[in-house]
Amino acid sequence: MINAIVLIDAEAHRIPETAQAVADLEGVDTVYSCAGDVDLVAVVRVRDHEQIAEVVTRGINKIEGVTKTVTHIAFQSYSSADVEAGFSIGN
């Protein structure tokens, strides 16, 4: 699985409905409402990179109330003390 973090700017008066619509999309694992520089943070979990583009461009960006998104691919980090850990894309 590939994880992506999507930072979402939304119209202030539509944040609850926008969050629910994002959460209902296939591939979206979790949506958080935030105070600060962005309004919502969505965690997207999909099998390949093309699916991330589908979820974000054809899904999240088309939802009424979404004004801007920024997508970050998430890589798991490990402690330097974790001698068993390996690095890979996805799980």
KAUR-V52848 format. One record per residue. N is the residue number from 1. RES is the residue in one small letter. PHI is phi in degrees with one decimal (none if undefined). Layout:
((N & RES & PHI) (N & RES & PHI))
This chain:
((1 & m & none) (2 & i & -110.1) (3 & n & -104.7) (4 & a & -132.4) (5 & i & -106.9) (6 & v & -112.9) (7 & l & -89.5) (8 & i & -122.7) (9 & d & -93.8) (10 & a & -135.3) (11 & e & -62.9) (12 & a & -55.1) (13 & h & -77.2) (14 & r & -115.0) (15 & i & -56.6) (16 & p & -60.9) (17 & e & -68.7) (18 & t & -65.4) (19 & a & -59.5) (20 & q & -65.3) (21 & a & -64.6) (22 & v & -64.8) (23 & a & -61.1) (24 & d & -78.7) (25 & l & -72.9) (26 & e & -65.5) (27 & g & 100.4) (28 & v & -87.7) (29 & d & -87.5) (30 & t & -148.8) (31 & v & -129.2) (32 & y & -116.5) (33 & s & -90.3) (34 & c & -127.0) (35 & a & -106.0) (36 & g & 136.2) (37 & d & -73.9) (38 & v & -125.1) (39 & d & -91.1) (40 & l & -137.4) (41 & v & -126.3) (42 & a & -112.4) (43 & v & -101.7) (44 & v & -106.7) (45 & r & -125.0) (46 & v & -137.2) (47 & r & -84.8) (48 & d & -147.4) (49 & h & -62.5) (50 & e & -61.1) (51 & q & -67.4) (52 & i & -60.3) (53 & a & -60.1) (54 & e & -61.4) (55 & v & -62.6) (56 & v & -78.3) (57 & t & -76.2) (58 & r & -96.7) (59 & g & -113.8) (60 & i & -58.5) (61 & n & -65.4) (62 & k & -91.5) (63 & i & -75.5) (64 & e & -61.1) (65 & g & 104.5) (66 & v & -79.2) (67 & t & -107.3) (68 & k & -164.5) (69 & t & -133.7) (70 & v & -133.0) (71 & t & -109.7) (72 & h & -124.6) (73 & i & -75.4) (74 & a & -101.5) (75 & f & -111.9) (76 & q & -70.3) (77 & s & -105.9) (78 & y & -128.2) (79 & s & -70.9) (80 & s & -63.8) (81 & a & -82.3) (82 & d & -86.9) (83 & v & -77.7) (84 & e & -86.8) (85 & a & -74.4) (86 & g & -127.1) (87 & f & -109.4) (88 & s & -154.5) (89 & i & -86.2) (90 & g & 78.4) (91 & n & -97.1))
